[in-house]
Amino acid sequence: MKSTGIVRKVDELGRIVLPIELRRTLHIEIGDAIEVYVDPERITLKKYMPACVFCGNFEDMTYFKGKLVCGTCIDEIA
């Protein structure tokens, strides 16, 4: 993991601000969803990308009975 040298304080509501440079680099726009991962020593933030429930693919997504499924898996199911 690479250090950016950026330090931010947590405010009284538990929020931090992601600097605009990071948001631009990672293509994070206002309203984008962010996933939070936790292990014993760190918190990791990742831009949320919906994926196929079967294979994890991010392309050619379609909702099938309320779940995201890629075109490849739909073809295999059919």
Secondary structure by P-SEA (a helix, b strand, c coil): cccccbbbbbcccccccccaaaaaaacccccbbbbbbbcccbbbbbccccccccccccccccccccccccaaaaaaac
